[in-house]
């Protein structure tokens, strides 16, 4: 339907609307003045009882949160002071991973962890090769038992970084609500422990799995949910299985490919996505990571050997494998034709 200019831009109507607005404004101001005089004359006063109650509840909750966070800061400084001498005397070198920071040897980190473990603290036992796990984990089972009964409880988690920093986590379950206090403690130039970060966040989910693994998921302010979970291993990893995993599984992994989650064999590739696997096999064969975006000419030189490597044991034609590999991807079939021809020539 077309708009009728006569209806929508009528000058008379516009002027009348302006006059009506002015009258309404004047009436509103007059009414407010009268109400103010009446309230003053009769001694009326606002009694925002509901607002006060709501404010008191929010204030009490905020006070509890601040109290637990303050206790976490005191506790973390207290723990860091215990290994001050070990950190101060440790040899330090510039870090390749932490910008503008120094690191201490893993052997010193182990000394610090053992010191705290011997004193009964729940400490993540780190290793330069194998995944960390929680020492003195009995306290976490006690914590979870109380949580399961909807009782108030608290659990500490302590980890030591290669920078010598202490990461202190306190998990809380109070009045049916769960949240986390996190405090980071670094070291000043004169080797004094100093608070570097402090956060108080809600926990959306947590669970104890098969009595060996615990995880929790926090809600990042302003209530933005991330899918990442904090994972706490309660028992040491089987080193033999871990070594086998690192050798045969980790180079490909489970991210962005379906090699280990689909049924296939060398006679029938099933739904195996070769296009997704290409970069991982290139990394395995050449020992460095490939790039995702590249020019076709660069692709021909860079990936031709990889395609042969992938398809060498196949009874199907290399051309068919190459087609399957790239039709599912973002590149066009025409772009891949030179590669297919080159593969056929090599085969």
Phi, psi and omega in degrees: 000134179277144178284138178266116184298331181296324181280323189266347182225038179283120186297319181298314179298320180298314180296319179297322178296320178297315180298317180298320179296319179296316179298317181296320179296315180296318180296321181295316179298317180297318180296319178297320179296317180297317179297320180296319180294318180297317180295319179293318183293322183267005177073025180290145176218145181288135179235078183284068183299315182297318181295321180296317179298316179296319179295320179298319180296314179295321179295320178296318179296318179296321179296318178297316179298317181292323179296315180294324178291320177297319177296323178296321179293316178298317181296317182293321176295320179299317181290318180298325180298333181296329181247021180303316183294320178298317180292316183298324183271355183285147174288134183240145179222158179293138183276143175274347186243325181263116186298128174057037179228159176254157179234160177248159181297152177300328180297325178287321175302319178297320178298316180296314180299316180296324177299313181288324178297317180297333178273002174094006181283145174283103189241139174285115180279108185266164181208147181290344182240311188265154181298148180285158177214162187273119172276155185054045185282357180302327182295329180289324176296321176295319177301313183291327177297319178291320179298319180297332178267007181061035176261153177294138182201164181215144180224131177265147172224127185234134175222150181245127180271164177296340176283354184089356180289151175254131176249114185251127178237132174237116177268133184237142169230103185229125179053039178080357180256149181235138179202172185230135168255129179235131181227131173254133181239119176253193184231133178282176181297331178263023174060043173251136180291133182225144178288125179255333178204150179209131180217147173234116186225151175288151173253125181277322186208146171205157185197145172258122187250125175047030175063008182235343184225139178232140177223158172212155181232123182261160176259116181282135177291148357274085177056040175266122186269127173252152182280349184290143178243149170271124186248130180239113177276128185263347178230151179294148179289143172293112188294326179295313178296323179296317179298319178295320178296316179297327183281318189250334185256312187300324180302331177258310177073191182247353184279126173064022173204164184239026185298320185259009180233015178225155180275125178196163172209181186289345176268332182219109184282353177056231180259023180298129183265099181292327182298321178288329184279345188304310183293327180290318178291327176297319180294320179296317185284323187252356174064029169203161189277137177275176180252159184273324182246133183200164178280153181303318180296320178293323179298318182300317183284325189277322192251358184299314181295327180294319179297319178296320180297320180291326191253005187299321184269006183278141175276345177281163179292145180299324180300318180295319179296317180297321178296316179297326183291323190250342176295327179282349183265195183270343182280152181278161180294324180298320179297329184273347183303315178301325179291318180298317179296319180294321179295318179296324179293320180289326183284000000 
